[in-house]
Structure formats: C-alpha cells, structure tokens
C-alpha cells in the first residue's frame, strides 16, 4: 500500500514540467460546422465562428518577445515558432486568406487578425490584449527571444 502512495505522484506528473500559461490561435470556420467543435466570437463588429481546436498552441512556440501595444497598459507579443509549426502556419494562412485568426491567452480572446497573405517567416504576433500578469506567467513557461539557450 505504501508503495502505491509513493509512486502515485510520479504517475500523475509523468516527469513533464507543468505548463503554467496557455496561448492558442484559432481559425475562423463556418457557422454550420459541428456546434461542439466551434465557438462564436465577435470579430470586427460581427459574430464569427472559430474552431475550438487551435491551429497553434504554446507547445509550438520556441520563444517570445513582448512589446507595448498601442492600447493603454496592454502588451503585444511576437512568438517565434518551431519549424513544424512554421510549415503548418504557412499552409493554414495560404488556404484561409480572407478569414480571421484569433488568439487566446489563458482562455480569453485577446486579439484577432484578418489573414491577407501567407505567413512563412516563423513568427506569429498578438498585437494587443496581453497583461503584465500574462507576461509574468509566460516568463515561467518560455524563454524570451534571444535567451533560448539560457533557459531550460
């Protein structure tokens, strides 16, 4: 019995570090898609529908660099993507021009962009809506751009 109790915490954690914050990017889709797989969101003054399953998540990100946004006390962030995510984002933005891509940080929608060209440079941006608390959590999860080799 004692062995099971001593081993149980290791089974739950599986030795992987806990992700402390969540960042995700969701593609616009049709309102007629499976209602369990989409959610409505106001984008550019109009209700649009987005996939619950994100196209890009924090697991696809190598590093980040925050910057002050043009909106009050908020921040924006430039994320550098892993190589497999770079290719995926290029394909997504190539086939979905004219649609919206929204970003969520810790479960709340913070920004959205209208896709007007293929993005293949390895970077994805949230232009506004990120708080200082969000940045503090991100610092515990990801390295800042330029410091990738320092943080493990």
N, C-alpha and C positions, 0 to 999 in steps of 0.2 A: 504494500500500500504506500509506503514512504517513497519508494522508487517512482511510482506513478506521479506523485505530487511534485517530486523534484524535477522530473523530466517535462512535465506539462507546460511550464512557461516557455521552454525551448521549442516545443512543438508549435505553439501559437505564433511565435515570432519568426520561426524558420531562419533565424540568423540574419534577416534582412533589416536594414535601417527603416524606421518608420518615416513615411512621407509626412512632413509637417504642414504642408500647404498644397493647394490644388490649383492648377492652371490648365484650362482646356479651351479649345477652339472648335466651334460647331458650325456646320454648313447649313445654309437655308435649303429647305426642301418643300415639297408640295403639301398643301393642307389635306390632301386626300390620302396621304401615307397612313400607315397603321398608327392610330391615336396613342398607343402605348409607346411608340418609338419616336414621337415628336413632341415639341412644346411650343406654345405661342410666345412671341416676344415682339414688343414694339420696336421697329427699326425705321428710322427716317419718317416718323409720324404715321406709320402704317403697321398693322398687325401682320407679322410674317411667321412662318413656322420653321423650326430648326430641329435637326436630328439630336436626339438625346445622346447618342453615341458620338463622342468627339472625334474629330479628324486628327488633331494634335493634342497631346497631353504633356504633363510635366516630365514624363518618362522619355519624351522625345527631345528634351532640351539639354544642351551642353552647359550653357551659361547665360547670364542676363546682365543688362546694363540699364539702370533706371535713369530717367531724366525728368525734370519738372515739366508738367503739362501746361497748356495754356488756360486750364480751368482751375481757378482757385488754388487750394493747397494740395491738389492731386498730383499724381505722377503718371508717367508713361513708362513702358519698358520695351527694350529691344532684346529679343531672345535669339540666341544662336542655336540652331537645330543640329541634331545628329544627322549623319549622312543619309540614313534610310528615310528619315523624316523630310529631308530636303527634297528627295525624289518624290515622295508622297505629296508634299505641298505643291510641287511643280505640276504634278498630274491633276490634283484637285483644282488648282486655280486655272489651269488650262481648259478644263472641261466645264467649269462653272462660272465663266465670265458673265457678269450681269446679275449675279446672285450675291447675297450678303454672307459674311463670315463674322460670327460674333465671338467674343472672348469672355470667359468667366474666370474669376479669381475667387477661390474659397466659396464656390457655389453661387456667386452673384454675378450677373451680367454687368460688365464694366464698359465695354466698347464694342463697336461693330464697324466693319469696313465693307464697301461695295467692291467686289473683285472686278478690276478692269484690265488686268493683264496677268500673264503667267509670272509667278514668283519663284525664281530658281537661284537666288543668291545665298540661301541658307539662313535667312533671318526672317522673323515674323515679329510684328510690332503691335503692342497695345498702346494707343495714343493718349488715353486718359482713363480716370476712374480708379486708379490704384492708390491705396492709402499707405501711410508710413508704417502702419501695423502690418500690412501685406508685405512690404519690403523687408521688415524685420524677420518675418516668417520665412520668406524666400531665402534670406541670407543663411538660415539654418539648414536649408534644403539644397541649394545650388550655389556654385561659385559665381562670383562676378566675372564678367568678360575680362580677360587678361590675367585672371588669377586661377584658371582652371587647374593648373599643375600643382598649385599650393594646397588646395583643399581636397580632402579625400573623404 
